[in-house]
Amino acid sequence: MEGIMMRGPKKTAVAIRLPDGSIHMKTEATPSASKWSKVPLIRGVVNFVGSLIQGTKVLLYSADILEENYPEEYEKDKFDIWVEEKLGKEKAWKILVAISVVFAIVLSVGLFMLLPTVAVGLLGKITENILILNLAEGIVRMAIFILYIALIARMNDIKTVFQYHGAEHKTIHCFENGIELTPENAQQFYTLHPRCGTSFMMFVMVIAVLTHALMGWPNVWLRILSRIIVLPLIAGVSYELLKWAGRSDNAVVRVLSMPGIYLQKLTTKEPDLKQLEVAIAAMKAVLPENETPFFEGICDLNGNPIEEEQ
């Protein structure tokens, strides 16, 4: 919220724009990779779950920073106050993170997996063609996902998030092209990037259609169970495709990447120069040549602390 998270090989940085125009920065060590995160297919699931947990923590952290600086706009609700009074702020925060992750997983599975297969089950009364049924399920799933993204993109807060998403991609393009990291230089690039998580989600949906077509069309409960069971495999294959797409530029890769790239037109928006400053500060803070110690406080546009180091 109102900022960017950048993850480097050694450090992870969260940069947040404050109301006075300064940039709040927090840097910490990037968690070391487990042995499972290096195994093909399995690493896709491991990295997906890790990113989901870390992303939720960063969202809550940014919300806390904004609450401190926008107290009149970010007031805690009664439930948050009650949990903190009963459990203490730190324990309450961990519980809320866990609840948020579980809720996100349940909502995603229910909305994008279970609902389509139940809805298309009605089509089984018209045709028994397995290919048509699975293709229809995939189309319904994609339609629900695109409609969901299009609807939330109309919210002001989400629009700002998508602008920072665009700023992140522009900054990465600028860095990968070896151009000096300035807002003006980064602004010339597209907001789209082949290694985006949005592309990962589209890969998941396309691979799911192909995988489900090989599993027949059993009764609704077996369909639901089978879709959940093969989800880790689908996520693993999708992750490998995303990594391949990120380092290749042949015709096959461009065709496979096209749906995810077009979907990014919904999940990214054109940022302004101020938002690009935040993205660049976060990027510079995690570059290997930046030896600045871990800290939390106000930083300059190079990602260097200008308050007391911690």
PLY file of the C-alpha trace (Angstrom):
ply
format ascii 1.0
element vertex 310
property float x
property float y
property float z
element edge 309
property int vertex1
property int vertex2
end_header
0.00 0.00 0.00
1.49 3.31 -1.23
4.76 1.59 -1.96
6.91 -1.18 -3.39
8.58 -4.36 -2.20
11.77 -5.37 -4.01
13.47 -8.68 -3.33
17.17 -9.02 -4.05
19.58 -11.93 -3.62
20.64 -10.78 -0.15
18.19 -8.08 0.93
14.48 -7.39 0.67
13.29 -3.78 0.78
9.90 -2.20 1.41
9.63 1.47 0.39
6.51 3.49 1.29
5.67 7.07 0.33
4.68 9.14 3.38
2.34 12.17 3.36
5.22 14.61 3.87
6.82 13.37 0.64
9.61 11.37 2.29
10.13 7.64 1.71
9.95 5.18 4.58
12.25 2.21 4.00
12.66 -1.12 5.71
15.35 -3.56 4.62
15.91 -7.04 5.95
17.75 -10.18 4.94
16.13 -12.16 2.15
15.22 -15.60 3.56
17.72 -18.21 2.45
16.35 -20.65 -0.09
15.44 -24.12 1.14
16.57 -27.23 -0.72
13.01 -27.70 -1.97
13.01 -24.28 -3.62
15.66 -25.53 -6.06
13.89 -28.71 -7.18
12.07 -28.31 -10.52
8.25 -28.50 -10.29
8.35 -28.53 -6.48
10.02 -25.11 -6.31
7.00 -23.51 -7.98
4.72 -24.50 -5.10
7.31 -23.63 -2.44
7.96 -20.18 -3.92
4.26 -19.52 -4.46
3.39 -20.23 -0.81
6.40 -18.26 0.41
5.49 -15.27 -1.75
1.90 -15.39 -0.54
2.97 -15.32 3.11
5.62 -12.63 2.58
3.26 -10.53 0.49
0.60 -10.64 3.20
3.13 -9.59 5.83
4.30 -6.67 3.69
0.72 -5.52 3.10
0.03 -5.52 6.83
3.34 -3.77 7.53
2.57 -1.02 5.02
-0.90 -0.67 6.54
0.71 -0.13 9.97
3.04 2.55 8.57
0.15 4.33 6.88
-1.93 4.10 10.03
0.84 5.86 11.96
1.05 8.65 9.38
-2.62 8.84 8.36
-4.30 8.17 11.72
-7.55 9.88 10.70
-7.89 7.68 7.58
-6.63 4.32 8.82
-8.45 3.76 12.07
-8.51 0.21 13.45
-11.85 -1.50 13.56
-13.32 -3.00 16.74
-12.16 -6.51 15.89
-8.49 -5.44 15.50
-8.62 -3.51 18.79
-10.24 -6.45 20.60
-7.62 -8.94 19.31
-4.72 -6.66 20.32
-6.16 -6.16 23.81
-6.61 -9.90 24.33
-3.41 -11.22 22.76
-0.98 -8.32 22.53
0.00 -6.50 19.34
2.74 -8.89 18.14
0.77 -12.11 18.69
-2.38 -10.52 17.27
-0.44 -9.49 14.16
0.80 -13.07 13.58
-2.72 -14.44 13.99
-4.16 -11.88 11.56
-1.47 -12.79 9.03
-2.38 -16.48 9.32
-6.09 -15.72 9.00
-5.46 -13.52 5.96
-3.41 -16.22 4.19
-5.98 -18.95 4.92
-8.83 -16.70 3.80
-6.98 -15.81 0.57
-6.37 -19.48 -0.23
-9.97 -20.51 0.52
-11.35 -17.61 -1.53
-9.04 -18.36 -4.46
-9.87 -22.08 -4.52
-13.59 -21.47 -4.09
-13.94 -18.64 -6.60
-11.53 -19.74 -9.32
-11.67 -23.54 -9.04
-14.82 -24.82 -7.37
-17.34 -22.32 -8.76
-16.39 -22.90 -12.43
-16.54 -26.69 -12.19
-19.90 -26.61 -10.40
-21.33 -24.07 -12.85
-20.19 -25.97 -15.95
-21.58 -29.18 -14.44
-24.96 -27.97 -15.69
-23.60 -28.16 -19.23
-23.22 -31.92 -18.72
-26.95 -32.27 -19.29
-26.46 -31.01 -22.85
-23.22 -32.71 -23.91
-20.99 -35.50 -22.64
-17.99 -34.43 -24.69
-15.13 -34.30 -22.14
-13.08 -31.85 -24.19
-15.96 -29.38 -24.51
-16.81 -29.60 -20.81
-13.23 -29.01 -19.69
-12.74 -26.22 -22.21
-15.95 -24.56 -21.01
-14.78 -24.85 -17.40
-11.47 -23.19 -18.31
-13.21 -20.37 -20.15
-15.56 -19.75 -17.20
-12.60 -19.75 -14.80
-10.69 -17.21 -16.88
-13.81 -15.06 -17.29
-14.37 -14.99 -13.51
-10.72 -14.11 -12.89
-10.64 -11.31 -15.49
-13.96 -9.92 -14.25
-12.65 -9.99 -10.66
-9.48 -8.08 -11.64
-11.46 -5.58 -13.72
-13.86 -4.88 -10.84
-11.25 -4.38 -8.11
-9.19 -2.20 -10.48
-11.98 0.39 -10.22
-11.29 0.86 -6.49
-9.08 3.88 -5.76
-6.75 2.03 -3.38
-6.29 -0.86 -5.83
-5.70 1.56 -8.69
-2.82 3.03 -6.69
-1.48 -0.47 -6.02
-1.58 -1.18 -9.76
0.26 2.09 -10.47
3.05 1.01 -8.12
2.96 -2.39 -9.86
3.62 -0.55 -13.13
6.40 1.45 -11.46
8.01 -1.79 -10.30
8.04 -3.22 -13.83
9.36 -0.01 -15.41
12.18 0.11 -12.87
13.12 -3.52 -13.49
13.14 -2.93 -17.26
15.38 0.11 -16.75
17.81 -1.90 -14.60
17.85 -4.90 -16.97
18.66 -2.59 -19.90
21.65 -1.15 -18.05
20.28 2.40 -18.01
20.80 4.78 -15.09
17.96 4.39 -12.61
16.10 7.69 -12.71
12.33 8.27 -12.84
12.63 9.89 -16.27
14.61 6.94 -17.69
12.28 4.34 -16.19
9.16 6.13 -17.45
10.01 5.33 -21.08
9.48 1.57 -20.58
6.34 -0.55 -20.66
4.45 -1.44 -17.49
4.37 -5.07 -18.68
6.95 -7.76 -17.80
7.12 -11.48 -18.76
8.07 -12.66 -15.25
5.12 -10.99 -13.53
2.94 -12.94 -11.11
-0.05 -12.04 -13.27
1.49 -14.10 -16.07
2.00 -16.92 -13.59
-1.72 -16.94 -12.80
-2.60 -17.06 -16.49
-0.17 -19.94 -17.03
-1.90 -21.76 -14.16
-5.29 -21.39 -15.82
-4.11 -22.51 -19.26
-2.19 -25.52 -17.88
-5.23 -26.38 -15.74
-7.44 -26.66 -18.84
-4.99 -29.09 -20.48
-4.47 -31.12 -17.30
-8.16 -31.38 -16.44
-8.95 -32.55 -19.99
-6.86 -35.67 -19.29
-8.80 -36.41 -16.10
-12.22 -37.01 -17.65
-15.46 -35.58 -16.28
-16.46 -37.52 -13.11
-19.18 -36.41 -10.69
-18.93 -32.94 -9.16
-17.33 -34.06 -5.87
-14.61 -36.06 -7.63
-14.01 -33.11 -9.97
-13.59 -30.74 -7.03
-11.26 -33.15 -5.21
-9.19 -33.90 -8.32
-8.80 -30.18 -9.13
-7.43 -29.52 -5.65
-5.10 -32.55 -5.72
-3.45 -31.61 -9.04
-3.17 -27.90 -8.19
0.43 -28.21 -6.85
1.47 -29.98 -10.06
-0.18 -27.30 -12.19
1.49 -24.54 -10.14
4.86 -26.28 -10.49
4.61 -26.61 -14.27
3.37 -23.01 -14.57
6.33 -21.73 -12.55
8.80 -23.54 -14.82
7.11 -22.04 -17.89
7.28 -18.57 -16.32
11.03 -18.93 -15.66
11.54 -20.14 -19.22
9.52 -17.24 -20.60
11.61 -14.81 -18.56
14.92 -15.91 -20.07
13.85 -16.75 -23.64
12.46 -14.73 -26.51
11.56 -17.23 -29.22
8.22 -17.41 -31.04
6.82 -20.19 -28.83
7.58 -18.22 -25.66
5.97 -15.09 -27.08
2.78 -17.00 -27.90
2.64 -18.64 -24.45
3.33 -15.33 -22.70
0.81 -13.30 -24.67
-2.31 -14.03 -22.51
-0.48 -13.11 -19.30
1.05 -10.01 -20.87
-2.36 -8.79 -22.01
-3.81 -9.49 -18.57
-1.14 -7.21 -17.08
-2.87 -4.36 -18.88
-5.47 -4.71 -16.11
-3.08 -5.27 -13.18
-0.65 -2.46 -14.02
-1.30 1.25 -14.52
0.94 4.09 -15.67
2.78 5.47 -12.61
3.83 9.06 -12.02
7.41 10.14 -11.37
6.88 10.17 -7.59
5.82 6.52 -7.64
8.82 5.66 -9.80
11.07 7.34 -7.21
9.75 4.89 -4.60
10.34 1.90 -6.87
13.87 3.06 -7.70
14.71 3.63 -4.03
13.57 0.06 -3.26
15.56 -1.33 -6.19
18.76 0.48 -5.24
18.44 -0.68 -1.64
18.64 -4.36 -2.63
21.35 -4.19 -5.29
24.38 -6.34 -4.35
26.75 -3.36 -4.52
24.70 -1.48 -1.90
26.41 -2.31 1.41
24.03 -0.23 3.54
23.20 -2.14 6.75
19.68 -3.32 7.45
17.53 -0.48 8.74
14.05 0.90 9.17
13.43 4.61 8.76
13.50 7.43 6.24
15.68 6.99 3.14
16.83 9.13 0.23
16.12 8.37 -3.43
19.14 6.05 -3.53
17.66 3.85 -0.83
20.19 5.01 1.77
19.04 5.77 5.34
18.96 9.38 6.50
17.76 8.59 10.02
19.30 6.57 12.82
20.33 3.12 11.65
19.07 0.08 13.53
0 1
1 2
2 3
3 4
4 5
5 6
6 7
7 8
8 9
9 10
10 11
11 12
12 13
13 14
14 15
15 16
16 17
17 18
18 19
19 20
20 21
21 22
22 23
23 24
24 25
25 26
26 27
27 28
28 29
29 30
30 31
31 32
32 33
33 34
34 35
35 36
36 37
37 38
38 39
39 40
40 41
41 42
42 43
43 44
44 45
45 46
46 47
47 48
48 49
49 50
50 51
51 52
52 53
53 54
54 55
55 56
56 57
57 58
58 59
59 60
60 61
61 62
62 63
63 64
64 65
65 66
66 67
67 68
68 69
69 70
70 71
71 72
72 73
73 74
74 75
75 76
76 77
77 78
78 79
79 80
80 81
81 82
82 83
83 84
84 85
85 86
86 87
87 88
88 89
89 90
90 91
91 92
92 93
93 94
94 95
95 96
96 97
97 98
98 99
99 100
100 101
101 102
102 103
103 104
104 105
105 106
106 107
107 108
108 109
109 110
110 111
111 112
112 113
113 114
114 115
115 116
116 117
117 118
118 119
119 120
120 121
121 122
122 123
123 124
124 125
125 126
126 127
127 128
128 129
129 130
130 131
131 132
132 133
133 134
134 135
135 136
136 137
137 138
138 139
139 140
140 141
141 142
142 143
143 144
144 145
145 146
146 147
147 148
148 149
149 150
150 151
151 152
152 153
153 154
154 155
155 156
156 157
157 158
158 159
159 160
160 161
161 162
162 163
163 164
164 165
165 166
166 167
167 168
168 169
169 170
170 171
171 172
172 173
173 174
174 175
175 176
176 177
177 178
178 179
179 180
180 181
181 182
182 183
183 184
184 185
185 186
186 187
187 188
188 189
189 190
190 191
191 192
192 193
193 194
194 195
195 196
196 197
197 198
198 199
199 200
200 201
201 202
202 203
203 204
204 205
205 206
206 207
207 208
208 209
209 210
210 211
211 212
212 213
213 214
214 215
215 216
216 217
217 218
218 219
219 220
220 221
221 222
222 223
223 224
224 225
225 226
226 227
227 228
228 229
229 230
230 231
231 232
232 233
233 234
234 235
235 236
236 237
237 238
238 239
239 240
240 241
241 242
242 243
243 244
244 245
245 246
246 247
247 248
248 249
249 250
250 251
251 252
252 253
253 254
254 255
255 256
256 257
257 258
258 259
259 260
260 261
261 262
262 263
263 264
264 265
265 266
266 267
267 268
268 269
269 270
270 271
271 272
272 273
273 274
274 275
275 276
276 277
277 278
278 279
279 280
280 281
281 282
282 283
283 284
284 285
285 286
286 287
287 288
288 289
289 290
290 291
291 292
292 293
293 294
294 295
295 296
296 297
297 298
298 299
299 300
300 301
301 302
302 303
303 304
304 305
305 306
306 307
307 308
308 309
